Structure formats: structure tokens, C-alpha cells
Amino acid sequence: MDLIGALPRLAARRPPVLLVTMPGATRERLAVEAELTGRGWPSAPGPAAAAGLVVAGRAGGAQWLGDLWNGMPRPRAYVAVAHAGDAPHALDLLGRLLSSGREGDAPRAVSAGAPRGAPGQGGGDGPDHHPGAPGSGARETPGDEDGRSGRGGQEGRDGRGQARGQGRGQGQGRKQGRALGLGLGQGRGQGQGQGQGHGGHRGGVAGLPMAGRADDRDGLRLDRLHLPLGPALADWPAGLVLDVALQGDVLQSAEAHPWEAAPAGRYPFWGEPWLRAAGGEAVTRGAAERRRCASHLDSVGRFLAVSGWPRPAARARRLRDRLLQGAAAGELAPEVLRLTRGVARSRTLRWLTRGLGELPAGRARELGVTGPALAADGDVHARLRVWLGEIERSVHGMDDPRALTGVDGPRGRLDGPRPPSRLLLAALLPLLPGAEFACARLILASFDPDPDEFAGAGHG
């Protein structure tokens, strides 16, 4: 039996796909996710588990894509979806590439033996773009005495930094460790182990970051590991990058580094109806409520996935896709209500999220927050309940033919001096220090800022 020859054919039947969304490519992401669901192809949680790498949007000069690609085992293939309508064709191509053993026009990573930014590693603005090359726009942040390495920070922005330490201890497993990138527990434990094993090492080893030491909230001097989270984590706002410092599994600090701006001249997908109406275009209230309902279902699906409740998360996403495909409100309403009421009744979810990330309404007003986060006036679960309530109201308002006049988008008012997602980000960041990592993910998911709004149309 030709086992080696059979592997590509097996991989092509139902390939696990790692979907990476570029700034401003929410529409493309949704198209790919709907296509994956329709085909029954699973989503890979990280490159080590993926056979296909699909980029939604234009890859541009995203240097970390090459490292993601290098972390994928063979057989593997790469395609990009520059327009939502291209998703079916792109996935067809992915299947053909896998079955034939070809890889497509894959991004390339920097050679493992060469320092990043070394001359001769290339440049340009395509997938082959290498970090540190002239004109690359790559940021080199200086290291600090806690062992935070600017180079490591760059590498880790897809979450790979968490797994890099595994490679240091396991030799050949380094690439896979880099590729996993999504499991904080690995990086955290490794960081601690490295800090202990290497004593007073500062900076990095072979370009890899080390854990340093710092006082924790109780005054104990413990290992502190700096990790960049994003932009390609599963169930993570696409494009958002947070630099966090961890001691144990507790976040000590979190700082946002919004990723590349979305392409100019394109409305943020979720706020599009309100922004078009504000610009004088004819938009019905029903169309806006359909978009609001789909947006909240997208947020609820992400939140439930982070919570470890995959089946309701998948149901929310299927309903979202059907809404965006134009399914009738009367057809979807019963299923939507079953989902929302089932989630709202979950005592386990309520117990798990009680008291997490509380944002009183008064504080939200001070920060300029509007929308569901203001209405919730409470913790993670309160924000989830507001989403569920708005979903139920929106699903009954999708046939409203009247002209849209308001500017209250899914995440807040869209006519303010700052986009609502920027305000959400400003509100959530102070809530993260002191939270355990899993709780911090829930807090962030309960706000669900949309990086496409950071520099979206209508905002400076």
C-alpha cells in the first residue's frame, strides 16, 4: 500500500483548516467560515493541527504568516481569499492542492538559522515579505530587564511565543511548539521552568524570550513572562494584539497594540448599515436589525467557544450564517429563541462568569462607552444577557421596512469622536490585570471589540 501517496488524498477529504483573518476582512472571514461549515471541514485550533492555511483578506506584508506556515505539518496547502465571493473556489483549490501534494503559493518564513531582520532576507509587501527588511514596517521593540525581547514580541503575536519555550527544551519539537501558539498553559509553564533553570538569564536565547523576575501582587518575586497574544488566535478578535505579562496564570498587565489598520474606504462590516444610513444612503431598519442580530450571534459564538461550550457556539454561528444569507425571520426565529434561552438558563455558565470583569454603568459613561456594555451595567454574564436580549428583539424586527435613522450599532453609537470598539478596548484593559488567563479571555470575549472599527469609515 502506498501510504505516503495516500496521505495527501486523505488530507484532502476533510482537511482541518486554520483560518487567519486580516484587518478589514470580516466579510471574507464569514464567507470562509460558512463555506467550511457547509463542507463539514473542521477548523484547526492552531497550525500544528492544520492541513490548510486560509487567509481571509489580503495578506500584504504580514511577516508572521510565514512562521505559521512553517509550523504546519505536511501535507499542507495555502490559499488566500481576497473577496468573499472567492471562498468556494479557494476551498476547492485547497482540496486540489492537498490531493496532489502541492502547497500553493505559500508564505515563507525567515530561515531558522538567520537572525530576523538580517540583510538579504528579502522585503516587499507580499506573503514572502520578511521582517526587518527595509520598508517592511516591522517594529523592533527594545528588550527590558524582565527578559522581554522585542524580537520575541514580534514572533509571538500569533501566539507562538507561548510555545517557543517547549522547543528550547525539546530540540526538534521547537517548530511544532512555535506552531501551536494557542495554549497559554504551555508557554506559561515553560516560561517559569526556563526562568528557574537558567537562573538570572535576561533577554533571550537564540532570539527566544525568557521569563524574568518581578514582584507579584502579594510582593513575592516570581517569574514574569511577557507574551504577545494575537493576532491569529482562535476565537480572538481578528487583528487585535495584546502584550501581556503573566505570573503563574495571572495577568499582571495588558497593553493593546492595534494591528494594521483596515483598508481605507471600506465600512466596518458590522457597522455598515448605520454608517451607510448616516452617509445618506437608503437603509431599512430591518436590514440593520438583521446585521445587529448576526453581529451578536457572532459575538455569542465566540464567547461560548472561549467558555468551552462548542455546540451552542456552532449553533450560533450557523444561525449567523443563515441570517447573512437572507433567511426569513419567521423561519429562524424559533431556533434563535431556543439558543438564546438555553444559554440564558445555563446555571453553570452563570456560575463560571459571576463577578468577572464588572463594569458599572457609571464608569462606562465616564469612558464614553455606549451600547450593550453600558446597558449591561455589570459583569461578563450581564453583557452576555444583553446580547441575548438584543438578538431576540432584532430577530423580530428584521422585516421592518422603515428607513433607518439611528446610529446605534451593535457595539455602540457610531457617531462619536471615537469608534465604539476603541472605547470598549479602553474599558476592558483595566479589567484584565489580576485575572487568571482563562477569565481574561472571557472578559475580552464579553466586550468583543471589533478591530475593523479602530480606523473604520467615519472615524479618524
C-alpha positions as CSV (number, residue, x, y, z in Angstrom):
1,M,0.0,0.0,0.0
2,D,1.3,3.4,-1.0
3,L,0.8,5.0,2.4
4,I,2.8,8.1,1.6
5,G,0.8,8.7,-1.6
6,A,-2.5,8.1,0.2
7,L,-1.8,10.7,2.9
8,P,-2.5,13.7,0.6
9,R,-5.7,12.2,-0.6
10,L,-6.9,11.5,2.9
11,A,-5.9,15.0,4.0
12,A,-7.9,16.5,1.1
13,R,-11.2,14.7,2.0
14,R,-11.8,16.7,5.2
15,P,-8.8,18.9,5.8
16,P,-8.6,20.8,9.1
17,V,-8.3,24.5,8.2
18,L,-6.5,27.3,10.0
19,L,-8.3,30.5,9.1
20,V,-6.5,33.7,9.6
21,T,-8.4,37.0,9.1
22,M,-6.6,40.1,8.0
23,P,-7.7,43.6,9.0
24,G,-11.0,44.7,7.4
25,A,-11.7,41.2,6.1
26,T,-14.7,40.3,8.3
27,R,-16.9,39.7,5.3
28,E,-14.3,37.3,3.8
29,R,-13.9,35.5,7.2
30,L,-17.6,35.0,7.4
31,A,-17.8,33.6,3.9
32,V,-15.0,31.2,4.6
33,E,-16.5,30.1,7.9
34,A,-19.8,29.5,6.2
35,E,-18.2,27.5,3.4
36,L,-16.2,25.4,5.9
37,T,-19.4,24.6,7.8
38,G,-21.2,23.7,4.6
39,R,-18.4,21.3,3.7
40,G,-18.0,19.8,7.1
41,W,-14.4,20.8,7.2
42,P,-13.1,21.3,10.8
43,S,-11.4,24.4,12.0
44,A,-7.9,23.8,13.3
45,P,-7.1,25.5,16.6
46,G,-3.5,26.1,15.5
47,P,-1.0,25.4,12.8
48,A,0.2,22.1,14.2
49,A,-3.3,20.7,13.7
50,A,-4.0,22.2,10.3
51,A,-3.6,20.8,6.8
52,G,-4.8,24.0,5.1
53,L,-3.9,27.6,5.8
54,V,-6.6,30.0,4.5
55,V,-6.1,33.7,4.7
56,A,-9.2,35.9,4.6
57,G,-8.3,39.2,3.1
58,R,-5.1,40.5,1.6
59,A,-2.1,39.0,3.3
60,G,0.1,42.1,2.5
61,G,3.3,42.1,4.4
62,A,2.2,40.0,7.4
63,Q,5.5,38.5,8.3
64,W,4.1,36.1,10.9
65,L,2.2,34.2,8.3
66,G,5.4,32.5,7.2
67,D,6.1,31.3,10.7
68,L,2.5,30.0,10.9
69,W,3.1,28.2,7.7
70,N,6.4,26.7,8.8
71,G,4.6,25.3,11.9
72,M,2.2,23.2,9.8
73,P,3.0,19.6,9.1
74,R,2.9,18.1,5.7
75,P,0.8,17.6,3.6
76,R,-0.4,21.2,3.7
77,A,-1.6,23.8,1.4
78,Y,-2.2,27.5,1.3
79,V,-4.9,29.7,-0.3
80,A,-6.0,33.3,0.2
81,V,-9.5,34.7,-0.1
82,A,-9.3,38.3,-1.2
83,H,-13.0,38.6,-1.9
84,A,-15.9,36.9,-0.1
85,G,-17.2,35.5,-3.3
86,D,-14.0,33.7,-3.9
87,A,-14.4,31.4,-0.8
88,P,-15.9,28.4,-2.6
89,H,-13.3,28.5,-5.4
90,A,-10.5,28.9,-2.9
91,L,-11.5,26.0,-0.8
92,D,-11.9,23.9,-4.0
93,L,-8.4,24.8,-4.9
94,L,-7.2,24.0,-1.4
95,G,-8.6,20.5,-1.7
96,R,-7.0,20.0,-5.1
97,L,-3.6,21.2,-3.8
98,L,-3.8,18.8,-0.9
99,S,-4.8,15.8,-3.0
100,S,-2.0,16.5,-5.5
101,G,0.6,17.1,-2.8
102,R,1.2,20.7,-3.9
103,E,1.3,23.5,-1.4
104,G,0.2,26.6,-3.4
105,D,1.8,30.0,-3.3
106,A,2.7,29.6,0.4
107,P,4.1,32.4,2.5
108,R,7.7,31.9,3.6
109,A,9.2,32.4,7.0
110,V,12.6,33.6,7.9
111,S,15.2,30.9,8.0
112,A,15.5,29.4,11.5
113,G,19.3,29.9,11.4
114,A,19.3,33.5,10.5
115,P,18.5,36.4,12.8
116,R,15.4,38.3,12.0
117,G,15.9,41.5,10.1
118,A,19.2,40.3,8.7
119,P,20.2,41.8,5.4
120,G,19.3,39.7,2.5
121,Q,16.2,38.2,3.9
122,G,14.1,39.9,1.5
123,G,11.4,42.5,1.6
124,G,8.4,43.5,-0.5
125,D,4.8,43.5,0.5
126,G,3.6,40.1,-0.4
127,P,3.5,36.9,1.7
128,D,7.2,36.5,1.1
129,H,7.8,39.7,3.0
130,H,10.4,39.2,5.7
131,P,10.7,41.0,8.9
132,G,13.2,43.7,9.5
133,A,13.7,44.3,5.8
134,P,13.8,47.8,4.6
135,G,10.4,49.2,4.2
136,S,8.8,46.3,6.0
137,G,7.3,48.4,8.7
138,A,8.3,45.7,11.2
139,R,8.6,47.0,14.7
140,E,11.6,46.2,16.8
141,T,10.9,46.9,20.4
142,P,13.8,47.0,22.8
143,G,14.2,44.4,25.4
144,D,13.8,45.1,29.1
145,E,15.2,43.7,32.2
146,D,12.4,41.3,32.6
147,G,13.6,39.4,29.7
148,R,11.1,40.9,27.2
149,S,12.6,40.7,23.8
150,G,11.4,42.9,21.0
151,R,12.1,40.2,18.5
152,G,10.3,37.7,20.6
153,G,7.4,40.0,20.8
154,Q,7.1,40.1,17.0
155,E,7.2,36.4,16.7
156,G,4.7,35.8,19.4
157,R,2.0,38.0,18.0
158,D,0.3,34.9,16.6
159,G,0.5,33.3,19.9
160,R,3.6,31.2,19.0
161,G,5.7,32.8,21.7
162,Q,3.8,30.7,24.2
163,A,5.1,27.5,22.7
164,R,8.5,28.6,21.8
165,G,9.9,27.6,25.1
166,Q,8.9,24.0,24.5
167,G,11.3,23.9,21.6
168,R,14.2,25.1,23.7
169,G,13.7,22.1,26.0
170,Q,12.7,19.6,23.4
171,G,15.0,20.3,20.5
172,Q,13.3,19.1,17.4
173,G,9.9,19.9,18.8
174,R,10.6,23.6,18.6
175,K,8.9,24.2,15.3
176,Q,5.8,22.4,16.5
177,G,5.9,24.3,19.7
178,R,6.0,27.5,17.8
179,A,3.2,26.4,15.7
180,L,0.8,25.5,18.5
181,G,0.8,29.0,19.7
182,L,-2.7,29.0,21.2
183,G,-2.2,27.2,24.5
184,L,-1.2,29.6,27.1
185,G,-0.6,26.9,29.7
186,Q,2.4,25.6,27.7
187,G,4.1,29.0,27.4
188,R,3.4,29.9,30.9
189,G,4.8,26.7,32.4
190,Q,7.7,26.8,30.1
191,G,8.5,30.3,30.9
192,Q,8.6,29.5,34.6
193,G,10.7,26.5,34.0
194,Q,13.2,28.4,31.9
195,G,13.4,31.1,34.5
196,Q,14.2,28.7,37.2
197,G,16.5,26.6,35.1
198,H,18.5,29.5,33.7
199,G,18.7,31.5,36.9
200,G,19.4,35.0,36.1
201,H,19.3,34.9,32.4
202,R,17.8,38.1,30.9
203,G,16.8,38.9,27.4
204,G,16.6,35.8,25.2
205,V,18.4,32.8,24.0
206,A,18.8,32.4,20.2
207,G,16.2,35.1,19.8
208,L,13.7,33.4,22.1
209,P,12.2,35.3,25.0
210,M,12.9,34.2,28.6
211,A,10.9,34.7,31.7
212,G,12.3,37.3,34.0
213,R,11.5,38.1,37.7
214,A,9.3,40.7,39.2
215,D,7.2,41.2,42.3
216,D,3.6,39.9,42.1
217,R,0.6,41.4,43.7
218,D,1.4,39.8,47.0
219,G,5.0,41.1,47.0
220,L,6.5,37.8,46.1
221,R,9.3,37.8,43.5
222,L,8.2,35.3,40.8
223,D,8.9,34.6,37.2
224,R,7.2,37.0,34.9
225,L,6.7,36.1,31.3
226,H,5.8,38.7,28.6
227,L,3.7,37.3,25.8
228,P,2.0,39.0,22.8
229,L,-1.4,37.5,22.2
230,G,-2.9,37.7,18.7
231,P,-3.5,38.5,16.0
232,A,-4.3,34.9,14.9
233,L,-5.5,33.2,18.0
234,A,-8.7,31.1,17.7
235,D,-11.8,32.8,18.9
236,W,-10.0,36.1,19.2
237,P,-10.8,39.5,17.7
238,A,-9.1,39.4,14.3
239,G,-6.1,41.6,14.2
240,L,-6.0,42.6,17.9
241,V,-2.7,42.2,19.6
242,L,-2.3,42.4,23.4
243,D,1.1,42.4,25.1
244,V,0.5,40.8,28.4
245,A,2.7,40.0,31.4
246,L,2.0,36.8,33.3
247,Q,3.0,35.4,36.6
248,G,1.7,31.9,37.0
249,D,-1.7,32.1,35.2
250,V,-2.5,35.6,36.4
251,L,-2.2,38.6,34.1
252,Q,-0.2,41.3,35.7
253,S,-0.5,43.8,32.8
254,A,-2.1,44.1,29.4
255,E,-1.4,46.6,26.8
256,A,-3.1,46.8,23.4
257,H,-1.3,47.2,20.1
258,P,-3.9,47.5,17.5
259,W,-2.7,45.7,14.4
260,E,-2.6,47.1,10.9
261,A,-5.5,49.4,10.0
262,A,-8.3,48.1,7.9
263,P,-8.1,49.1,4.3
264,A,-9.3,52.6,3.7
265,G,-12.6,53.3,2.0
266,R,-14.3,50.3,3.4
267,Y,-17.0,50.3,6.1
268,P,-16.5,48.1,9.1
269,F,-18.7,45.1,8.2
270,W,-20.8,45.0,11.4
271,G,-21.5,48.8,11.5
272,E,-22.0,49.2,7.8
273,P,-25.9,49.7,7.7
274,W,-25.7,52.6,10.2
275,L,-22.7,54.2,8.6
276,R,-24.3,54.0,5.2
277,A,-27.5,55.5,6.5
278,A,-25.6,58.3,8.2
279,G,-24.0,58.9,4.8
280,G,-27.3,59.5,3.2
281,E,-27.9,56.0,1.7
282,A,-31.3,54.4,1.9
283,V,-31.2,51.6,4.5
284,T,-34.1,50.0,6.2
285,R,-34.4,49.3,9.9
286,G,-35.0,45.6,9.0
287,A,-31.6,45.4,7.3
288,A,-29.9,47.0,10.2
289,E,-31.6,44.7,12.7
290,R,-30.6,41.7,10.6
291,R,-27.0,42.8,10.8
292,R,-27.2,43.5,14.5
293,C,-28.6,40.1,15.2
294,A,-25.9,38.4,13.1
295,S,-23.2,40.5,14.8
296,H,-24.4,39.5,18.3
297,L,-24.6,35.9,17.2
298,D,-21.1,36.1,16.0
299,S,-20.0,37.6,19.4
300,V,-22.1,35.0,21.3
301,G,-20.5,32.2,19.3
302,R,-17.0,33.5,20.1
303,F,-17.9,33.9,23.8
304,L,-19.3,30.4,24.0
305,A,-16.3,28.9,22.2
306,V,-14.0,30.6,24.7
307,S,-16.2,29.3,27.5
308,G,-15.7,25.8,26.3
309,W,-19.2,25.3,25.1
310,P,-18.6,24.3,21.5
311,R,-22.0,23.0,20.4
312,P,-24.0,26.1,21.2
313,A,-21.2,28.2,19.7
314,A,-21.5,26.3,16.5
315,R,-25.3,26.7,16.5
316,A,-24.9,30.5,17.0
317,R,-22.5,30.6,14.0
318,R,-24.8,28.6,11.8
319,L,-27.7,30.9,12.6
320,R,-25.4,33.9,11.9
321,D,-24.6,32.5,8.5
322,R,-28.2,31.8,7.6
323,L,-29.1,35.4,8.7
324,L,-26.4,36.8,6.5
325,Q,-27.6,34.6,3.6
326,G,-31.0,36.2,3.8
327,A,-33.1,33.5,5.6
328,A,-36.6,34.7,6.6
329,A,-37.0,35.9,10.1
330,G,-40.0,33.7,10.6
331,E,-38.0,30.7,9.6
332,L,-35.1,31.4,12.0
333,A,-36.9,32.9,15.0
334,P,-37.8,29.6,16.8
335,E,-34.3,28.3,16.5
336,V,-32.8,31.6,17.6
337,L,-35.0,31.7,20.6
338,R,-34.1,28.2,21.6
339,L,-30.5,29.1,21.5
340,T,-30.7,32.4,23.4
341,R,-33.0,31.0,26.1
342,G,-30.9,27.8,26.5
343,V,-27.8,29.9,27.0
344,A,-29.5,32.3,29.3
345,R,-30.8,29.5,31.5
346,S,-27.4,27.9,32.0
347,R,-26.6,28.0,35.7
348,T,-23.1,26.6,35.0
349,L,-22.3,29.5,32.7
350,R,-23.7,31.9,35.2
351,W,-21.7,30.4,38.0
352,L,-18.4,30.4,35.9
353,T,-18.7,34.0,34.9
354,R,-20.2,35.6,38.1
355,G,-18.4,38.7,39.1
356,L,-15.9,38.6,36.2
357,G,-15.0,41.9,34.6
358,E,-17.5,44.1,36.2
359,L,-18.1,47.5,34.5
360,P,-20.6,49.6,36.3
361,A,-22.7,51.9,34.1
362,G,-21.3,55.0,35.8
363,R,-17.8,54.0,34.9
364,A,-18.9,53.1,31.4
365,R,-20.4,56.5,30.9
366,E,-17.2,58.2,32.1
367,L,-15.3,56.2,29.4
368,G,-17.8,57.1,26.8
369,V,-18.9,53.5,26.3
370,T,-22.3,53.0,24.8
371,G,-24.3,50.1,23.5
372,P,-24.6,46.7,25.2
373,A,-21.6,47.2,27.5
374,L,-23.3,50.3,29.0
375,A,-26.7,48.7,29.2
376,A,-25.3,45.6,30.9
377,D,-24.1,47.6,34.0
378,G,-22.4,44.5,35.3
379,D,-20.1,41.6,34.7
380,V,-19.3,39.2,31.9
381,H,-22.6,37.4,32.2
382,A,-24.6,40.6,32.3
383,R,-23.1,41.6,29.0
384,L,-23.9,38.2,27.5
385,R,-27.5,38.6,28.7
386,V,-27.8,42.0,26.9
387,W,-26.6,40.4,23.7
388,L,-29.1,37.6,24.0
389,G,-31.9,40.1,24.6
390,E,-30.9,42.2,21.6
391,I,-30.8,39.1,19.5
392,E,-34.4,38.3,20.4
393,R,-35.6,41.8,19.7
394,S,-33.7,42.0,16.4
395,V,-34.9,38.8,15.0
396,H,-38.5,40.1,15.3
397,G,-37.5,43.4,13.7
398,M,-35.9,42.2,10.5
399,D,-38.9,42.8,8.4
400,D,-39.2,46.5,9.3
401,P,-39.3,48.4,6.0
402,R,-39.0,51.9,7.6
403,A,-35.9,54.0,6.9
404,L,-33.0,53.6,9.4
405,T,-32.3,56.8,11.2
406,G,-30.3,56.0,14.3
407,V,-26.6,55.4,14.7
408,D,-26.6,52.8,17.5
409,G,-24.6,50.0,16.0
410,P,-24.0,46.5,17.6
411,R,-21.2,47.8,19.8
412,G,-22.4,51.3,20.5
413,R,-23.0,54.7,18.9
414,L,-21.2,55.2,15.6
415,D,-21.3,59.0,15.6
416,G,-19.0,59.6,18.5
417,P,-15.5,61.1,18.3
418,R,-14.0,57.6,18.7
419,P,-15.3,54.3,17.3
420,P,-17.2,52.2,19.9
421,S,-14.7,49.4,19.7
422,R,-11.9,51.7,20.8
423,L,-13.9,52.7,23.8
424,L,-14.6,49.1,24.6
425,L,-10.9,48.3,24.4
426,A,-10.1,51.2,26.7
427,A,-12.8,49.9,29.2
428,L,-11.7,46.3,29.2
429,L,-8.0,46.6,29.5
430,P,-8.0,47.8,33.2
431,L,-10.2,44.8,34.0
432,L,-7.6,42.3,32.9
433,P,-4.7,42.7,35.4
434,G,-5.3,40.3,38.3
435,A,-7.5,38.0,36.3
436,E,-6.5,34.4,35.5
437,F,-5.8,33.9,31.9
438,A,-9.0,31.9,31.2
439,C,-11.0,34.6,32.9
440,A,-9.2,37.3,31.0
441,R,-10.2,35.6,27.7
442,L,-13.8,35.6,28.9
443,I,-13.7,39.3,29.9
444,L,-12.3,40.2,26.5
445,A,-14.9,38.0,24.7
446,S,-17.7,39.6,26.6
447,F,-16.8,43.0,25.2
448,D,-15.7,41.6,21.8
449,P,-14.2,44.8,20.3
450,D,-14.1,44.8,16.5
451,P,-10.6,45.9,15.3
452,D,-12.2,46.8,12.0
453,E,-13.8,49.7,13.7
454,F,-10.5,51.1,15.0
455,A,-9.9,53.1,11.9
456,G,-13.2,52.5,10.1
457,A,-15.0,54.8,7.8
458,G,-16.4,57.8,9.6
459,H,-13.7,57.8,12.2
460,G,-10.4,59.3,12.4
